């Protein structure tokens, strides 16, 4: 049997053409075909999206390495996958804004280091531009990772971007489903879940790097330490820049008033 699109010979078991990626269709239109067409063409959903999500949980290194090595039809494109995660992140930011601001204010009341106004402005800024921060963090993480693993010479800088595009998108999607569910069912556990997810995100990325670079336990701890040192430097620089922008925007006197805790 030949592919009806590119005329390449197909095996009987093929569901998709190995050459052009088109789905193999029979001679008649069935109810199953109509349903798949609605999902694929109208909702732009196919089994690759679900498979990508599942495989990024159970074998993320395989998904990432497959794409880097040129296998492009098996899994969802990392940039399309990231776009889905950005949409979900925006939705989550809208529904959890009040919870996030309340949590930060409670922390400030406990430690008394900054004013309520300052905390609310910082959190509002973070939530408003969260998708942007997620996107901009990818090339930053990729650069740090490329430097840390420079001696391995397995992936170039752009390929490190693919690693963190997939992992960032996957973690954002997981974050959406877990925190979104908690928002609807158990708001009291929201903050605790956020903390647990942060630990999970660290372990998830660690697992990916261990599998991709075949790291021993000692190598892993050395790489993690170096990664964290460079990351702290980046965050310090980023924090300084944010505060400079705030000073320029609202003025130094207003900035100082915002930093002063309300007693």
Secondary structure, 3 states (H helix, E strand, C coil): CECCCCCCECCCCCCECCCCCCECCCCCCCHHHHHHHHHHHHCCCCHHHHHHHHHHHHCHHHHHHHHHCCCCCCCCCHHHHHHHHHHHHHHHHHHCHHHHHHHHHHHHHHHCCCCHHHHHHHHHHHHHCHHHHHHHHHHHHHHHHHHHCCCCCCCCHHHHHHHHHHHHHHHHHHHHHHHHHHHHHCHHHHHHHHHHHHHHHHHHHHHHHHHHHCCCHHHHHHHHHHHHHHHHHHHHHHHHHHHHHHHHHHCHHHHHHHHCCCC
